Amino acid sequence: MQKIINVLALASTAVSIAVVGTGAYVYVNKDAIIESVTEKALGSLGGGLGGDLPIGTPDLAPPAGQAAVPSAGLGVAQF
């Protein structure tokens, strides 16, 4: 029984050291990690925002000069 407890204690110690080591690595290298993620994110945009953005569906927008008239009240349908 004592051997099982010792094995569990060693496993727990190994996991604790791994967690602390990983946290220390991230803390020390946080600037490099942030820079790497930023470069990857900006690189995935494909060279800028030029004319690649969609403009939406024009049939959903009201024609020029017309605006949607808000209804009075709480938005409850009138019967």
PDB file of N, CA, C and O in Angstrom:
ATOM      1  N   MET A   1       0.827  -1.197   0.000  1.00  0.00           N
ATOM      2  CA  MET A   1       0.000   0.000   0.000  1.00  0.00           C
ATOM      3  C   MET A   1       0.869   1.258   0.000  1.00  0.00           C
ATOM      4  O   MET A   1       0.548   2.254  -0.649  1.00  0.00           O
ATOM      5  N   GLN A   2       1.966   1.189   0.736  1.00  0.00           N
ATOM      6  CA  GLN A   2       2.863   2.334   0.813  1.00  0.00           C
ATOM      7  C   GLN A   2       3.478   2.634  -0.551  1.00  0.00           C
ATOM      8  O   GLN A   2       3.697   3.797  -0.887  1.00  0.00           O
ATOM      9  N   LYS A   3       3.760   1.592  -1.341  1.00  0.00           N
ATOM     10  CA  LYS A   3       4.355   1.804  -2.661  1.00  0.00           C
ATOM     11  C   LYS A   3       3.392   2.544  -3.584  1.00  0.00           C
ATOM     12  O   LYS A   3       3.814   3.390  -4.373  1.00  0.00           O
ATOM     13  N   ILE A   4       2.106   2.230  -3.490  1.00  0.00           N
ATOM     14  CA  ILE A   4       1.104   2.908  -4.320  1.00  0.00           C
ATOM     15  C   ILE A   4       1.047   4.390  -3.960  1.00  0.00           C
ATOM     16  O   ILE A   4       0.979   5.246  -4.842  1.00  0.00           O
ATOM     17  N   ILE A   5       1.075   4.683  -2.683  1.00  0.00           N
ATOM     18  CA  ILE A   5       1.037   6.071  -2.231  1.00  0.00           C
ATOM     19  C   ILE A   5       2.286   6.818  -2.681  1.00  0.00           C
ATOM     20  O   ILE A   5       2.202   7.982  -3.074  1.00  0.00           O
ATOM     21  N   ASN A   6       3.449   6.160  -2.627  1.00  0.00           N
ATOM     22  CA  ASN A   6       4.687   6.798  -3.077  1.00  0.00           C
ATOM     23  C   ASN A   6       4.647   7.087  -4.577  1.00  0.00           C
ATOM     24  O   ASN A   6       5.107   8.142  -5.013  1.00  0.00           O
ATOM     25  N   VAL A   7       4.105   6.167  -5.365  1.00  0.00           N
ATOM     26  CA  VAL A   7       3.991   6.385  -6.800  1.00  0.00           C
ATOM     27  C   VAL A   7       3.058   7.557  -7.081  1.00  0.00           C
ATOM     28  O   VAL A   7       3.357   8.397  -7.930  1.00  0.00           O
ATOM     29  N   LEU A   8       1.940   7.621  -6.381  1.00  0.00           N
ATOM     30  CA  LEU A   8       1.010   8.737  -6.556  1.00  0.00           C
ATOM     31  C   LEU A   8       1.649  10.063  -6.149  1.00  0.00           C
ATOM     32  O   LEU A   8       1.419  11.089  -6.790  1.00  0.00           O
ATOM     33  N   ALA A   9       2.444  10.041  -5.093  1.00  0.00           N
ATOM     34  CA  ALA A   9       3.124  11.260  -4.653  1.00  0.00           C
ATOM     35  C   ALA A   9       4.145  11.716  -5.697  1.00  0.00           C
ATOM     36  O   ALA A   9       4.260  12.910  -5.974  1.00  0.00           O
ATOM     37  N   LEU A  10       4.880  10.775  -6.273  1.00  0.00           N
ATOM     38  CA  LEU A  10       5.841  11.130  -7.316  1.00  0.00           C
ATOM     39  C   LEU A  10       5.133  11.661  -8.557  1.00  0.00           C
ATOM     40  O   LEU A  10       5.595  12.623  -9.171  1.00  0.00           O
ATOM     41  N   ALA A  11       4.021  11.045  -8.928  1.00  0.00           N
ATOM     42  CA  ALA A  11       3.265  11.515 -10.094  1.00  0.00           C
ATOM     43  C   ALA A  11       2.728  12.918  -9.844  1.00  0.00           C
ATOM     44  O   ALA A  11       2.759  13.764 -10.738  1.00  0.00           O
ATOM     45  N   SER A  12       2.245  13.163  -8.658  1.00  0.00           N
ATOM     46  CA  SER A  12       1.732  14.487  -8.304  1.00  0.00           C
ATOM     47  C   SER A  12       2.848  15.530  -8.346  1.00  0.00           C
ATOM     48  O   SER A  12       2.641  16.650  -8.813  1.00  0.00           O
ATOM     49  N   THR A  13       4.013  15.162  -7.861  1.00  0.00           N
ATOM     50  CA  THR A  13       5.153  16.070  -7.888  1.00  0.00           C
ATOM     51  C   THR A  13       5.557  16.385  -9.324  1.00  0.00           C
ATOM     52  O   THR A  13       5.860  17.533  -9.650  1.00  0.00           O
ATOM     53  N   ALA A  14       5.562  15.366 -10.182  1.00  0.00           N
ATOM     54  CA  ALA A  14       5.929  15.577 -11.588  1.00  0.00           C
ATOM     55  C   ALA A  14       4.945  16.510 -12.276  1.00  0.00           C
ATOM     56  O   ALA A  14       5.349  17.387 -13.040  1.00  0.00           O
ATOM     57  N   VAL A  15       3.662  16.328 -12.012  1.00  0.00           N
ATOM     58  CA  VAL A  15       2.648  17.198 -12.615  1.00  0.00           C
ATOM     59  C   VAL A  15       2.799  18.627 -12.101  1.00  0.00           C
ATOM     60  O   VAL A  15       2.696  19.577 -12.878  1.00  0.00           O
ATOM     61  N   SER A  16       3.039  18.785 -10.824  1.00  0.00           N
ATOM     62  CA  SER A  16       3.216  20.120 -10.255  1.00  0.00           C
ATOM     63  C   SER A  16       4.426  20.824 -10.858  1.00  0.00           C
ATOM     64  O   SER A  16       4.360  22.010 -11.179  1.00  0.00           O
ATOM     65  N   ILE A  17       5.528  20.097 -11.011  1.00  0.00           N
ATOM     66  CA  ILE A  17       6.731  20.695 -11.604  1.00  0.00           C
ATOM     67  C   ILE A  17       6.464  21.076 -13.052  1.00  0.00           C
ATOM     68  O   ILE A  17       6.922  22.124 -13.509  1.00  0.00           O
ATOM     69  N   ALA A  18       5.728  20.237 -13.784  1.00  0.00           N
ATOM     70  CA  ALA A  18       5.415  20.545 -15.181  1.00  0.00           C
ATOM     71  C   ALA A  18       4.559  21.804 -15.282  1.00  0.00           C
ATOM     72  O   ALA A  18       4.802  22.639 -16.153  1.00  0.00           O
ATOM     73  N   VAL A  19       3.578  21.955 -14.421  1.00  0.00           N
ATOM     74  CA  VAL A  19       2.700  23.128 -14.455  1.00  0.00           C
ATOM     75  C   VAL A  19       3.485  24.395 -14.111  1.00  0.00           C
ATOM     76  O   VAL A  19       3.341  25.415 -14.786  1.00  0.00           O
ATOM     77  N   VAL A  20       4.300  24.337 -13.082  1.00  0.00           N
ATOM     78  CA  VAL A  20       5.093  25.506 -12.690  1.00  0.00           C
ATOM     79  C   VAL A  20       6.111  25.838 -13.777  1.00  0.00           C
ATOM     80  O   VAL A  20       6.325  27.009 -14.087  1.00  0.00           O
ATOM     81  N   GLY A  21       6.737  24.822 -14.354  1.00  0.00           N
ATOM     82  CA  GLY A  21       7.703  25.049 -15.426  1.00  0.00           C
ATOM     83  C   GLY A  21       7.067  25.681 -16.650  1.00  0.00           C
ATOM     84  O   GLY A  21       7.639  26.592 -17.249  1.00  0.00           O
ATOM     85  N   THR A  22       5.897  25.207 -17.024  1.00  0.00           N
ATOM     86  CA  THR A  22       5.187  25.778 -18.167  1.00  0.00           C
ATOM     87  C   THR A  22       4.796  27.226 -17.896  1.00  0.00           C
ATOM     88  O   THR A  22       4.943  28.088 -18.763  1.00  0.00           O
ATOM     89  N   GLY A  23       4.303  27.489 -16.703  1.00  0.00           N
ATOM     90  CA  GLY A  23       3.948  28.864 -16.336  1.00  0.00           C
ATOM     91  C   GLY A  23       5.156  29.780 -16.359  1.00  0.00           C
ATOM     92  O   GLY A  23       5.052  30.917 -16.818  1.00  0.00           O
ATOM     93  N   ALA A  24       6.293  29.317 -15.878  1.00  0.00           N
ATOM     94  CA  ALA A  24       7.509  30.125 -15.884  1.00  0.00           C
ATOM     95  C   ALA A  24       7.972  30.377 -17.317  1.00  0.00           C
ATOM     96  O   ALA A  24       8.400  31.485 -17.643  1.00  0.00           O
ATOM     97  N   TYR A  25       7.891  29.360 -18.172  1.00  0.00           N
ATOM     98  CA  TYR A  25       8.297  29.510 -19.579  1.00  0.00           C
ATOM     99  C   TYR A  25       7.427  30.556 -20.276  1.00  0.00           C
ATOM    100  O   TYR A  25       7.936  31.416 -20.994  1.00  0.00           O
ATOM    101  N   VAL A  26       6.119  30.479 -20.060  1.00  0.00           N
ATOM    102  CA  VAL A  26       5.204  31.438 -20.693  1.00  0.00           C
ATOM    103  C   VAL A  26       5.466  32.843 -20.164  1.00  0.00           C
ATOM    104  O   VAL A  26       5.451  33.805 -20.932  1.00  0.00           O
ATOM    105  N   TYR A  27       5.705  32.972 -18.863  1.00  0.00           N
ATOM    106  CA  TYR A  27       5.964  34.291 -18.278  1.00  0.00           C
ATOM    107  C   TYR A  27       7.243  34.908 -18.845  1.00  0.00           C
ATOM    108  O   TYR A  27       7.276  36.098 -19.161  1.00  0.00           O
ATOM    109  N   VAL A  28       8.286  34.101 -18.971  1.00  0.00           N
ATOM    110  CA  VAL A  28       9.566  34.616 -19.464  1.00  0.00           C
ATOM    111  C   VAL A  28       9.471  34.962 -20.951  1.00  0.00           C
ATOM    112  O   VAL A  28      10.061  35.949 -21.390  1.00  0.00           O
ATOM    113  N   ASN A  29       8.748  34.178 -21.719  1.00  0.00           N
ATOM    114  CA  ASN A  29       8.688  34.366 -23.173  1.00  0.00           C
ATOM    115  C   ASN A  29       7.385  34.998 -23.653  1.00  0.00           C
ATOM    116  O   ASN A  29       7.035  34.856 -24.824  1.00  0.00           O
ATOM    117  N   LYS A  30       6.667  35.685 -22.784  1.00  0.00           N
ATOM    118  CA  LYS A  30       5.352  36.216 -23.152  1.00  0.00           C
ATOM    119  C   LYS A  30       5.432  37.227 -24.295  1.00  0.00           C
ATOM    120  O   LYS A  30       4.548  37.251 -25.152  1.00  0.00           O
ATOM    121  N   ASP A  31       6.460  38.051 -24.326  1.00  0.00           N
ATOM    122  CA  ASP A  31       6.578  39.041 -25.401  1.00  0.00           C
ATOM    123  C   ASP A  31       6.771  38.363 -26.755  1.00  0.00           C
ATOM    124  O   ASP A  31       6.151  38.756 -27.743  1.00  0.00           O
ATOM    125  N   ALA A  32       7.625  37.349 -26.799  1.00  0.00           N
ATOM    126  CA  ALA A  32       7.859  36.629 -28.053  1.00  0.00           C
ATOM    127  C   ALA A  32       6.603  35.877 -28.490  1.00  0.00           C
ATOM    128  O   ALA A  32       6.310  35.805 -29.684  1.00  0.00           O
ATOM    129  N   ILE A  33       5.870  35.325 -27.549  1.00  0.00           N
ATOM    130  CA  ILE A  33       4.637  34.599 -27.872  1.00  0.00           C
ATOM    131  C   ILE A  33       3.594  35.560 -28.433  1.00  0.00           C
ATOM    132  O   ILE A  33       2.938  35.252 -29.428  1.00  0.00           O
ATOM    133  N   ILE A  34       3.440  36.714 -27.805  1.00  0.00           N
ATOM    134  CA  ILE A  34       2.465  37.713 -28.275  1.00  0.00           C
ATOM    135  C   ILE A  34       2.847  38.198 -29.670  1.00  0.00           C
ATOM    136  O   ILE A  34       1.984  38.340 -30.535  1.00  0.00           O
ATOM    137  N   GLU A  35       4.143  38.455 -29.894  1.00  0.00           N
ATOM    138  CA  GLU A  35       4.605  38.912 -31.210  1.00  0.00           C
ATOM    139  C   GLU A  35       4.339  37.863 -32.281  1.00  0.00           C
ATOM    140  O   GLU A  35       3.915  38.193 -33.388  1.00  0.00           O
ATOM    141  N   SER A  36       4.586  36.614 -31.955  1.00  0.00           N
ATOM    142  CA  SER A  36       4.369  35.527 -32.915  1.00  0.00           C
ATOM    143  C   SER A  36       2.894  35.404 -33.284  1.00  0.00           C
ATOM    144  O   SER A  36       2.553  35.262 -34.459  1.00  0.00           O
ATOM    145  N   VAL A  37       2.031  35.459 -32.290  1.00  0.00           N
ATOM    146  CA  VAL A  37       0.594  35.351 -32.551  1.00  0.00           C
ATOM    147  C   VAL A  37       0.103  36.555 -33.353  1.00  0.00           C
ATOM    148  O   VAL A  37      -0.734  36.405 -34.243  1.00  0.00           O
ATOM    149  N   THR A  38       0.616  37.741 -33.045  1.00  0.00           N
ATOM    150  CA  THR A  38       0.223  38.946 -33.778  1.00  0.00           C
ATOM    151  C   THR A  38       0.632  38.850 -35.244  1.00  0.00           C
ATOM    152  O   THR A  38      -0.154  39.179 -36.133  1.00  0.00           O
ATOM    153  N   GLU A  39       1.862  38.399 -35.498  1.00  0.00           N
ATOM    154  CA  GLU A  39       2.329  38.254 -36.878  1.00  0.00           C
ATOM    155  C   GLU A  39       1.486  37.245 -37.649  1.00  0.00           C
ATOM    156  O   GLU A  39       1.146  37.473 -38.810  1.00  0.00           O
ATOM    157  N   LYS A  40       1.151  36.133 -37.008  1.00  0.00           N
ATOM    158  CA  LYS A  40       0.337  35.114 -37.674  1.00  0.00           C
ATOM    159  C   LYS A  40      -1.062  35.643 -37.969  1.00  0.00           C
ATOM    160  O   LYS A  40      -1.616  35.381 -39.036  1.00  0.00           O
ATOM    161  N   ALA A  41      -1.628  36.384 -37.029  1.00  0.00           N
ATOM    162  CA  ALA A  41      -2.978  36.913 -37.225  1.00  0.00           C
ATOM    163  C   ALA A  41      -2.995  37.953 -38.338  1.00  0.00           C
ATOM    164  O   ALA A  41      -3.887  37.936 -39.187  1.00  0.00           O
ATOM    165  N   LEU A  42      -2.023  38.855 -38.343  1.00  0.00           N
ATOM    166  CA  LEU A  42      -1.982  39.878 -39.377  1.00  0.00           C
ATOM    167  C   LEU A  42      -1.580  39.282 -40.727  1.00  0.00           C
ATOM    168  O   LEU A  42      -2.018  39.764 -41.772  1.00  0.00           O
ATOM    169  N   GLY A  43      -0.765  38.253 -40.710  1.00  0.00           N
ATOM    170  CA  GLY A  43      -0.377  37.595 -41.940  1.00  0.00           C
ATOM    171  C   GLY A  43      -1.530  36.858 -42.592  1.00  0.00           C
ATOM    172  O   GLY A  43      -1.555  36.701 -43.813  1.00  0.00           O
ATOM    173  N   SER A  44      -2.477  36.410 -41.801  1.00  0.00           N
ATOM    174  CA  SER A  44      -3.618  35.680 -42.354  1.00  0.00           C
ATOM    175  C   SER A  44      -4.610  36.612 -43.038  1.00  0.00           C
ATOM    176  O   SER A  44      -5.513  36.150 -43.735  1.00  0.00           O
ATOM    177  N   LEU A  45      -4.450  37.929 -42.844  1.00  0.00           N
ATOM    178  CA  LEU A  45      -5.344  38.871 -43.510  1.00  0.00           C
ATOM    179  C   LEU A  45      -5.034  38.975 -44.993  1.00  0.00           C
ATOM    180  O   LEU A  45      -5.860  39.474 -45.757  1.00  0.00           O
ATOM    181  N   GLY A  46      -3.885  38.523 -45.411  1.00  0.00           N
ATOM    182  CA  GLY A  46      -3.564  38.474 -46.822  1.00  0.00           C
ATOM    183  C   GLY A  46      -3.119  39.784 -47.425  1.00  0.00           C
ATOM    184  O   GLY A  46      -3.480  40.087 -48.563  1.00  0.00           O
ATOM    185  N   GLY A  47      -2.356  40.559 -46.709  1.00  0.00           N
ATOM    186  CA  GLY A  47      -1.770  41.745 -47.298  1.00  0.00           C
ATOM    187  C   GLY A  47      -2.591  43.006 -47.174  1.00  0.00           C
ATOM    188  O   GLY A  47      -2.347  43.956 -47.918  1.00  0.00           O
ATOM    189  N   GLY A  48      -3.511  43.061 -46.311  1.00  0.00           N
ATOM    190  CA  GLY A  48      -4.233  44.306 -46.101  1.00  0.00           C
ATOM    191  C   GLY A  48      -5.729  44.161 -46.257  1.00  0.00           C
ATOM    192  O   GLY A  48      -6.259  43.082 -46.522  1.00  0.00           O
ATOM    193  N   LEU A  49      -6.382  45.285 -46.082  1.00  0.00           N
ATOM    194  CA  LEU A  49      -7.841  45.282 -46.113  1.00  0.00           C
ATOM    195  C   LEU A  49      -8.387  45.841 -47.409  1.00  0.00           C
ATOM    196  O   LEU A  49      -9.603  45.997 -47.527  1.00  0.00           O
ATOM    197  N   GLY A  50      -7.551  46.152 -48.390  1.00  0.00           N
ATOM    198  CA  GLY A  50      -7.907  46.663 -49.703  1.00  0.00           C
ATOM    199  C   GLY A  50      -9.380  46.618 -50.051  1.00  0.00           C
ATOM    200  O   GLY A  50     -10.195  47.209 -49.343  1.00  0.00           O
ATOM    201  N   GLY A  51      -9.739  45.938 -51.113  1.00  0.00           N
ATOM    202  CA  GLY A  51     -11.130  45.839 -51.519  1.00  0.00           C
ATOM    203  C   GLY A  51     -11.691  44.459 -51.260  1.00  0.00           C
ATOM    204  O   GLY A  51     -12.653  44.042 -51.904  1.00  0.00           O
ATOM    205  N   ASP A  52     -11.100  43.755 -50.329  1.00  0.00           N
ATOM    206  CA  ASP A  52     -11.514  42.383 -50.065  1.00  0.00           C
ATOM    207  C   ASP A  52     -12.709  42.272 -49.136  1.00  0.00           C
ATOM    208  O   ASP A  52     -13.260  41.185 -48.967  1.00  0.00           O
ATOM    209  N   LEU A  53     -13.115  43.375 -48.533  1.00  0.00           N
ATOM    210  CA  LEU A  53     -14.216  43.302 -47.584  1.00  0.00           C
ATOM    211  C   LEU A  53     -15.548  43.199 -48.319  1.00  0.00           C
ATOM    212  O   LEU A  53     -15.766  43.903 -49.306  1.00  0.00           O
ATOM    213  N   PRO A  54     -16.435  42.334 -47.851  1.00  0.00           N
ATOM    214  CA  PRO A  54     -17.758  42.259 -48.478  1.00  0.00           C
ATOM    215  C   PRO A  54     -18.579  43.496 -48.140  1.00  0.00           C
ATOM    216  O   PRO A  54     -18.420  44.076 -47.066  1.00  0.00           O
ATOM    217  N   ILE A  55     -19.439  43.892 -49.035  1.00  0.00           N
ATOM    218  CA  ILE A  55     -20.235  45.095 -48.802  1.00  0.00           C
ATOM    219  C   ILE A  55     -21.631  44.755 -48.315  1.00  0.00           C
ATOM    220  O   ILE A  55     -22.420  45.659 -48.039  1.00  0.00           O
ATOM    221  N   GLY A  56     -21.950  43.497 -48.204  1.00  0.00           N
ATOM    222  CA  GLY A  56     -23.267  43.102 -47.736  1.00  0.00           C
ATOM    223  C   GLY A  56     -24.207  42.868 -48.899  1.00  0.00           C
ATOM    224  O   GLY A  56     -23.799  42.913 -50.060  1.00  0.00           O
ATOM    225  N   THR A  57     -25.448  42.622 -48.589  1.00  0.00           N
ATOM    226  CA  THR A  57     -26.430  42.385 -49.644  1.00  0.00           C
ATOM    227  C   THR A  57     -27.225  43.656 -49.857  1.00  0.00           C
ATOM    228  O   THR A  57     -27.923  44.101 -48.946  1.00  0.00           O
ATOM    229  N   PRO A  58     -27.139  44.252 -51.040  1.00  0.00           N
ATOM    230  CA  PRO A  58     -27.810  45.533 -51.272  1.00  0.00           C
ATOM    231  C   PRO A  58     -29.328  45.427 -51.260  1.00  0.00           C
ATOM    232  O   PRO A  58     -30.002  46.437 -51.058  1.00  0.00           O
ATOM    233  N   ASP A  59     -29.888  44.247 -51.468  1.00  0.00           N
ATOM    234  CA  ASP A  59     -31.346  44.143 -51.488  1.00  0.00           C
ATOM    235  C   ASP A  59     -31.952  44.206 -50.084  1.00  0.00           C
ATOM    236  O   ASP A  59     -33.166  44.353 -49.945  1.00  0.00           O
ATOM    237  N   LEU A  60     -31.130  44.099 -49.054  1.00  0.00           N
ATOM    238  CA  LEU A  60     -31.652  44.207 -47.694  1.00  0.00           C
ATOM    239  C   LEU A  60     -31.695  45.651 -47.208  1.00  0.00           C
ATOM    240  O   LEU A  60     -32.467  45.979 -46.307  1.00  0.00           O
ATOM    241  N   ALA A  61     -30.885  46.502 -47.788  1.00  0.00           N
ATOM    242  CA  ALA A  61     -30.841  47.898 -47.373  1.00  0.00           C
ATOM    243  C   ALA A  61     -31.982  48.663 -48.042  1.00  0.00           C
ATOM    244  O   ALA A  61     -32.327  48.373 -49.188  1.00  0.00           O
ATOM    245  N   PRO A  62     -32.574  49.636 -47.343  1.00  0.00           N
ATOM    246  CA  PRO A  62     -33.616  50.450 -47.972  1.00  0.00           C
ATOM    247  C   PRO A  62     -32.999  51.328 -49.060  1.00  0.00           C
ATOM    248  O   PRO A  62     -31.830  51.702 -48.958  1.00  0.00           O
ATOM    249  N   PRO A  63     -33.759  51.658 -50.088  1.00  0.00           N
ATOM    250  CA  PRO A  63     -33.227  52.531 -51.142  1.00  0.00           C
ATOM    251  C   PRO A  63     -32.786  53.875 -50.576  1.00  0.00           C
ATOM    252  O   PRO A  63     -33.241  54.288 -49.509  1.00  0.00           O
ATOM    253  N   ALA A  64     -31.903  54.549 -51.292  1.00  0.00           N
ATOM    254  CA  ALA A  64     -31.375  55.829 -50.827  1.00  0.00           C
ATOM    255  C   ALA A  64     -32.517  56.822 -50.636  1.00  0.00           C
ATOM    256  O   ALA A  64     -33.432  56.900 -51.456  1.00  0.00           O
ATOM    257  N   GLY A  65     -32.451  57.565 -49.562  1.00  0.00           N
ATOM    258  CA  GLY A  65     -33.472  58.566 -49.290  1.00  0.00           C
ATOM    259  C   GLY A  65     -34.621  58.030 -48.437  1.00  0.00           C
ATOM    260  O   GLY A  65     -35.438  58.810 -47.949  1.00  0.00           O
ATOM    261  N   GLN A  66     -34.692  56.741 -48.257  1.00  0.00           N
ATOM    262  CA  GLN A  66     -35.749  56.179 -47.425  1.00  0.00           C
ATOM    263  C   GLN A  66     -35.112  55.557 -46.188  1.00  0.00           C
ATOM    264  O   GLN A  66     -34.077  54.895 -46.258  1.00  0.00           O
ATOM    265  N   ALA A  67     -35.747  55.788 -45.088  1.00  0.00           N
ATOM    266  CA  ALA A  67     -35.282  55.187 -43.848  1.00  0.00           C
ATOM    267  C   ALA A  67     -36.425  54.405 -43.238  1.00  0.00           C
ATOM    268  O   ALA A  67     -37.593  54.731 -43.450  1.00  0.00           O
ATOM    269  N   ALA A  68     -36.096  53.391 -42.492  1.00  0.00           N
ATOM    270  CA  ALA A  68     -37.131  52.610 -41.822  1.00  0.00           C
ATOM    271  C   ALA A  68     -37.773  53.463 -40.739  1.00  0.00           C
ATOM    272  O   ALA A  68     -37.075  54.110 -39.958  1.00  0.00           O
ATOM    273  N   VAL A  69     -39.085  53.467 -40.690  1.00  0.00           N
ATOM    274  CA  VAL A  69     -39.819  54.254 -39.715  1.00  0.00           C
ATOM    275  C   VAL A  69     -40.020  53.395 -38.476  1.00  0.00           C
ATOM    276  O   VAL A  69     -40.620  52.323 -38.555  1.00  0.00           O
ATOM    277  N   PRO A  70     -39.522  53.857 -37.328  1.00  0.00           N
ATOM    278  CA  PRO A  70     -39.718  53.063 -36.108  1.00  0.00           C
ATOM    279  C   PRO A  70     -41.181  53.092 -35.691  1.00  0.00           C
ATOM    280  O   PRO A  70     -41.861  54.110 -35.824  1.00  0.00           O
ATOM    281  N   SER A  71     -41.644  51.980 -35.194  1.00  0.00           N
ATOM    282  CA  SER A  71     -43.026  51.913 -34.743  1.00  0.00           C
ATOM    283  C   SER A  71     -43.131  52.459 -33.326  1.00  0.00           C
ATOM    284  O   SER A  71     -42.181  52.375 -32.548  1.00  0.00           O
ATOM    285  N   ALA A  72     -44.255  53.001 -33.007  1.00  0.00           N
ATOM    286  CA  ALA A  72     -44.496  53.538 -31.678  1.00  0.00           C
ATOM    287  C   ALA A  72     -44.865  52.398 -30.744  1.00  0.00           C
ATOM    288  O   ALA A  72     -45.377  51.370 -31.187  1.00  0.00           O
ATOM    289  N   GLY A  73     -44.613  52.570 -29.487  1.00  0.00           N
ATOM    290  CA  GLY A  73     -45.001  51.575 -28.504  1.00  0.00           C
ATOM    291  C   GLY A  73     -43.844  50.670 -28.145  1.00  0.00           C
ATOM    292  O   GLY A  73     -42.677  51.017 -28.329  1.00  0.00           O
ATOM    293  N   LEU A  74     -44.187  49.511 -27.633  1.00  0.00           N
ATOM    294  CA  LEU A  74     -43.183  48.587 -27.135  1.00  0.00           C
ATOM    295  C   LEU A  74     -42.825  47.523 -28.166  1.00  0.00           C
ATOM    296  O   LEU A  74     -42.172  46.539 -27.817  1.00  0.00           O
ATOM    297  N   GLY A  75     -43.216  47.681 -29.380  1.00  0.00           N
ATOM    298  CA  GLY A  75     -42.903  46.704 -30.397  1.00  0.00           C
ATOM    299  C   GLY A  75     -43.845  45.518 -30.399  1.00  0.00           C
ATOM    300  O   GLY A  75     -43.528  44.483 -30.984  1.00  0.00           O
ATOM    301  N   VAL A  76     -45.009  45.644 -29.751  1.00  0.00           N
ATOM    302  CA  VAL A  76     -45.983  44.569 -29.712  1.00  0.00           C
ATOM    303  C   VAL A  76     -46.858  44.699 -30.962  1.00  0.00           C
ATOM    304  O   VAL A  76     -47.313  45.790 -31.306  1.00  0.00           O
ATOM    305  N   ALA A  77     -47.079  43.589 -31.620  1.00  0.00           N
ATOM    306  CA  ALA A  77     -47.872  43.611 -32.848  1.00  0.00           C
ATOM    307  C   ALA A  77     -49.306  44.066 -32.544  1.00  0.00           C
ATOM    308  O   ALA A  77     -49.892  43.684 -31.531  1.00  0.00           O
ATOM    309  N   GLN A  78     -49.856  44.888 -33.442  1.00  0.00           N
ATOM    310  CA  GLN A  78     -51.217  45.366 -33.291  1.00  0.00           C
ATOM    311  C   GLN A  78     -52.155  44.445 -34.068  1.00  0.00           C
ATOM    312  O   GLN A  78     -51.869  44.081 -35.208  1.00  0.00           O
ATOM    313  N   PHE A  79     -53.251  44.077 -33.462  1.00  0.00           N
ATOM    314  CA  PHE A  79     -54.219  43.173 -34.093  1.00  0.00           C
ATOM    315  C   PHE A  79     -55.447  43.909 -34.507  1.00  0.00           C
ATOM    316  O   PHE A  79     -56.371  43.308 -35.056  1.00  0.00           O
TER     317      PHE A  79
END
